[in-house]
Amino acid sequence: MNVGNHSEDTRNERSQVGSYQENGQVTGETARYSGLYLIEHSDHAASRAQKEILIVKGAVLPRCPACNEPLRFFLLRRVDHIAEDPDFH
């Protein structure tokens, strides 16, 4: 069984979308890609809060639901939504 090299897999995924830092977007912008995004928000607690969320291409990126402050979104991995697949139209 080939388990693979995690660091190599991660490099390959990032090369598909570029560095996640280069793909940063903010609240109010429209998501350029469907995929898994890292959300950064520093206004809660002493440390920075980070979460991952699936966002569909074209969605308006939201504010924090707890405090209504803007968030930063970084694309980690592109994942096509089923609605984007021509076989399901």
N, C-alpha and C positions, 0 to 999 in steps of 0.2 A: 504494500500500500504506500503510495507516494503522498506524504503529508504536505510537501511543498515548503517553500521558504517564505515565511510571513513578511519579512522586510522587503523581499523582492516583489511579492504580490502588492504590497502597499505602494512601492515605487511605480509599478505598472499602472495601478489605478490612478495615482496622482498624475502620471504622465498623460493619461487620457483627458483629464480636465484641467491640467496645469496645477500649480501650487494652490492649495485651498485659500491661501492668503490673497492670491491674485483674483480670486473669484468672489471676494467679499461683496455683499450687498447690504442695504439697510432698510429699515422699516419704511413702507410706502412705495418702495420700488417693486417692479413686477419680476417674479422669478424667471430667469433666463432659461433654466433647465429644470426638468423633473429630476428629483433625486434626494439623496440623504444629505441634509444640511446640519452643520454644527451651529448652534445659536450661542452667542456670547452676550452676557449681560452682567455688568459690574455693580448694579445698584442694589442688589440684595445680599445681605450678610456681609461678613468681612472679606470673604474670598470671592473671586469671580465665579459666577454660576455659568455652567456650560451644559447644554442638552443637545440631543440629536433629534431631528424631526424629518419626516418625509413631506416634501412640498411638491406640488404639481406645477409644471411649467405654466406661466401666465397668471398664477395666483399673486395677489398683492400681499407683500410681506407684512405681517402684523406687528403691532406693539405688544409689549408685555401685558398679559391679561391681569397680572396682580397689581402693577403700579402704573400702567399706561405709558411707560417710558419707551423710547425707541430701542431696537435690538440690532445686532449685527449678525448676518447669516453668511456662512462659508460652505460652499459646495464641497462635500467630501467624496461623493460618488454619484455619477449620473445613473439614474434608474428610470427607464421609460415607464410611464403610466399606461395601463391597458387601453385607455382611450386614445393613446398616441400610436397604437399598433394597428396598421392598416388591415390586418386579418380580422379585427374585431369591429369593423365598421359596417 
